[in-house]
Structures are given as structure tokens and as C-alpha cells.
Amino acid sequence: MGFLKSYWVQIPWWSLKQVYRLLILALLGLLIVGGMMFYFYIDSLPALSTWHTVRLKEEFTVHSGVKNIQDYFDLEERLFQELQTEVYDKVTPQEQNSINRYTAGSLADPDRWSPNWNRSFEMPADNPKGAVLLLHGMSDAPYSLHTQAEYLHKAGYWVLGLRMPGHGTVPSGLTGLKWQDMAAVVELGMKHLREKMKHKPLYIIGYSTGATLALNYTFKSLEKDSPLRVPDALVFYSPAIGVSAAAPLAVWQSRIGHLLHLPKLEWNSILPEYDPFKYGSFAVNAGDQVYRLAKRVQEQFYRYQRTKNPKPFPPVLSFSSVVDSTVSIPAVVENLFERLPKGDHRLVLFDINHNFDKNNVVKSSVQHSIASLLQKAKKNDNYTLEFISNRYTGNRSVERIIGDRRVETLALQWPQGLYSLSHLAIPISPLDPLYGSNEAPTSPGIKLGQAAMYGETGVLLVSPALLLRQRWNPFHDYVRQKVLAFLQDS
């Protein structure tokens, strides 16, 4: 220490000042270079359009003072009037084109469809068997479950399909959305149906984030002395039980953008709006709200499992593709079905098309993750895992497999050239005019179900990769039959 001390004393002070000055200059240089890189990064992002920046004042929040579903419908009517005056009437000529949903009369104009499925809807029934509440997913609209609404209503159910706040209007609605706003609308819907049905069964069908909202409501209704009606059964499509662990970090990008008045940072993606019933652009806040809601559901599971003499949990039927780039399928198994109390719970997983194994084009990591998932699921008897697969048939025909038992070969097969389903495809019929196959009825506007196109890069308004994502479920009739039988038995 004495040596170091004497050595330090011998260093000239002017040398230390030079070092400090160089360090400060280097730090300033880094800040300037970093600032310039940040500026060029922001400048390189796609430009924001009217529908990314408008804030609609008539959108529902928990502070809107809405007391019942009719109040919500009335507020929604004012919201769509505001949408017309603040967006459609103000879209610039440069923003308009033939597939822009905000161009009046375009192929993607939602008003080409009757009704406009961006809005909430109700289908009353005489002497109904029960009532079903339909909840769509994040960035989606009631359209995604309109086929379910139609066949359930035909089967004798009273159906209510709700538009979640921030949806069906403009993507900017997702930048300020809170999951509590959506949860409040679910409670309004269930209250309305309870009053209509008296003691008849009530069900909730949820797609993606709609499933998470259904779970949140169910746990709240299961609390001691809760005034909420417990659903008699739950049906899920591609439930959003687990999302990216990066979600809580990504939200800081949005917060910095808001703080620095850099609105482009509030977006994960800024894409053309060519789908009449689903946003192309996705706000950072939207992912954060799904993450927060999924986290809350896990906390509700924890409390429910530690409750003495809890109310019985309703039976759950869920459908997912075993490969899903939007939500985590292992989380569906581990954080939902393995945590459910033992009961009549059923998880239906659609395998990949194993005909593609022969061409060695399926990633080995995908094969391993599927095998691991199935092995884990077989060890739990709280629920029944039903696997729809052609791994043993040697052709495109699929079997129903439960555990290690091949129960039956179904009168179903994979369409030629289709290697898997997707998060989007699970609830959609092949006969859907917008998202369905080439066998579907003619669409009143744009058709997105089989729009694969080939050519040079950089030519199309829409990314070819987006168009290649599967949008309809070739096994939809099987799903429909399972849903109707499940509700009948519950």
C-alpha cells in the first residue's frame, strides 16, 4: 500500500486532468453518436397515419359511468359516429387505397359486410337452452367468433358477442388500453345474460386474450361472497395463458416514446391496415396488457388453490395448435390445465402435418418440443388431453389420440400443402368468406384466407409472409361438434 501511495503521489496532477478531460470527451462523443443513431432509427420507422394518432373520446373505460349493457351499446354507437368524423372523413388522399380499411368503399371497408362485425351484437332466442358470451382476442374484433355465434344461436342459445374497448375502430385504441377496461365489459355482459337467463346455464367462449378475460372473470366469481354468476362451462380457442417474458421490458419503449413525444416508439409494428376486422399494427401497450392480465390469472390460481372449501371450478374445453407463434403452448399445459382442479376438463391439440417430416423441412427443435409437451401432458390426470394427429397414419388422414391410445381415425385429413394450423386459424371455418379456403362463399370485399402470391420482393403493399400464415381450420366441423356436445353435457 505504501508503494502504491508513493507512486500515486508522483503522478502529475495535469496528467490526471488530461485523463478526466479525455473521459468526458469520450462520454460526450458516445452520447452524440448514440443520439444520432437513435434519431436515424426513429426516422427509419414507417410513418404513422391518422389511425395511429387519433384518440377517440367516446371509447369505454372503467370511468365511463356505464351501468348496463344498453349503456355500453349507446356509448359504442357514439364511438362509431366519432370514428366516422375523426378518421374516415379525415383520411388524406395519400393514405387512401383500394385495400385500406379506412378508405370508404375500399375492398377492406368493414361496411361492405352486413352487419359490420366490428361492433358488439346480440342474438336473442325464444325459450333458450342457455346463454353464451363471446370474447374476442387482442387487436381482433367480434368477427373472429361470428361463426360460433351463428351455429350456437341456431342450436337454441342466446348469444352476446362483445367488442372489447380499443378494438374494432383504430389501432391507436390499443396505446392507452387497460385490461381492467376489458374486464369491466365482461362483467357487464355476464350481468346482462344472468338477468335474461335467470337460472338457465351461462357459458363463456374466449379466443386468445378473450380466454384470459374469461378466466379472470371466473376466478372473481369464485371468490367468497362474490355477487357474480359463476359460468357453467368455459370454451377456449388459442388461449393466451403465457406470453413473451420480454413484455414487461418492452413497455418501457412505449413509456420513453410517450415521455419524449416520439409516438413511433409506442408501436411494436406499424403495418398496412388491410384487414377489415383485425389491426395490422400492434401497440407495445397491447402486449403489456396481455402480460399483466395473464400474470393476474396466475395469482388468482394461487389464491383459489389455497381457499378452504372453494366453489367448484367449471369444466373447461380448449383448442390449440401445437405450434403457435403468438402464445406459449407449454404455458397452456403447465399454467392452465395442470393447475385446474380435477374435473371434466379437455385440451384438444392439433399436431403438425407429419407428411412434411418426409421432406426433412420441419425443424428438429419443433419435433422435440412437441414430444416433450406430450410426454409432460400424459403424466397429469386432472384433465383429458386429446391429440389430433397423422403421425401414425402414414398419409394425410388424422386420428384422435388420448394418452398413448389411438382412439379412432377421423373422417378428416390435412389439405394438400398445409403443414400446420396457427394461432389465427383455430376458430375459423373453411367457409368463412374473409379468412376461409377457396371453397368459401364469395367475400363482399377483400379475401385473405388463401391469398398466397409469388413474385419479386419489395413490390406488394402487404408482406407475403403475413399472407402465408394459415387463417382457417380444416377441422372446424369437428371443433363445432365438440363445442355443442360439451355445452349440452355441462
Secondary structure, DSSP 8 states (H G I E B T S, - for coil): -HHHHHHHHHS-HHHHHHHHHHHHHHHHHHHHHHHHHHHHHHHHS----HHHH---TT---TTS---SHHHHHHHHHHHHHHHHHHTGGG--TTT--TT-TTSTTSTT-GGGSSS-TTS-EEE--SS-S-EEEEE--TT--GGGGHHHHHHHHHTT-EEEEE--TT-SS-GGGGTS--HHHHHHHHHHHHHHHHHHHTTS-EEEEEETHHHHHHHHHHHHHHSTT--S---SEEEEES--S---TTHHHHHHHHHHHHHTT-GGGGEEE------TTS-SSEEHHHHHHHHHHHHHHHHHHHHHHTSSS------EEEEEES--SSS-HHHHIIIIITTS-SSS-EEEEE---GGGGGGT-S-HHHHHHHHHHHHHHTT--SSEEEEEE-TTTSSSEEEEEETTEEEEEEEEE--TT-----TTTTT--TT-TTTS-TTS---SS---TT----S-TT--SS-HHHHTS--S-TTHHHHHHHHHHHHHH-
